[in-house]
Amino acid sequence: MHRLFCSFFGGLIEIHRSENTARIPKHLPVFIFSGDMDPVGHNSKGVRRLARMYAKLGLQDVTCKLYPGGRHEMLNETNREEVMQDIIAWLHRRVQGKAQV
């Protein structure tokens, strides 16, 4: 178990190195969603920080949606249908936007 946590946290450090975050394609849309009561996302603080980081890096299309009362696994929450509909609508808007170009 110790190795798992070492590998996990080592990976988190690696993905947040500036040389790696700078390589994220700026044109790719990103949809971040979480429950506002997610302890992993520090009750939305970490999720908002991630969205701000992506915007600061110059990503052109970053959407962040927080679901009141939701926790970590939003696709397994009681409002999973709402979450799935939001994901589908977000994807649909991106696909339609590309088709019009």
N, C-alpha and C positions, 0 to 999 in steps of 0.2 A: 504494500500500500504506500509505503514511503517513496518508492520509486515512481509510482503513478503521480503523486503530488509534485515531486521534483520535476518530472517531465512536463506536467501540465503548466506549472508556473514558469518553467524555463521557456516553454512555448509562448506564453503570454508576453514575456519580456522580449522575445525575439520578434514577434509580430508588431510590437510597438516601437521598435528601433526606427529612428528617422529615415534611414536608408531604405527600410522596407515599406513604411507608410508612404513614402514619396513615390513608390512604384505602383500605387493603386491607380488604375486608369480613371482619369478625371471625368470621362464621358459616361461611365457606367452608372445607371441609377441604383440607389440604395434605399431599401425600405427597412427601417429599424422599428420593431414593435416589441412591446413588453408590457407587463402589468405594472402599475405604479406601486404595487406592494411587493415587488420581486426583491427578495433579500440579496440575490446574486448581483442585481443591478443597483444595489444600494437604494432601494425604494425610489427609483427613477433618476437619481442623481448621476449614476454611472452611465445610464443610457443617454441622457441629455448631454453629458460630457463627450460621449462618443460621437454624437451627431454634430456637436460644435467642432470637434477635432476634424471630422470629415469635411465640414464646410471650410474650415481654416486651411485644410490641405488643398482646397480648390475643387473638390468634387462638385459637379454642377447640379446634381439632382439628388438631394438627400431629404428623405421624408422620415419623420419620427412620430410614431403614434403610441400613446400610453393609454392603457385600458384601466379605468378606475376599479380598484379592488382586485385586479388580476395579479398573479404571481409570476412564476418563471416559465411554465410551459403553457403558453397561451393557446396552443392548439389542442390542449387537453382540459381547458377551463370550461365552466358551464356556458360561457358565451362563445364557444369555439366556432359556431356558425357565423356569428357576426365578424369574428376575426378572419375566417376564411373568405367571407364576402369582401372584406376590406382588402385583403391580399389580391383577390381576383380583380377587383375594381382598379387597384393600383397598377397591376400588370396590364390590364386592358387599356388604361390610359396611355401607358408607355408604348404598347404595340400600335395603337391607333396613331399616336404622335409620329412614330417611325414611318408608318404607311403614308402619311401626308407629306413627307419630305420628298 
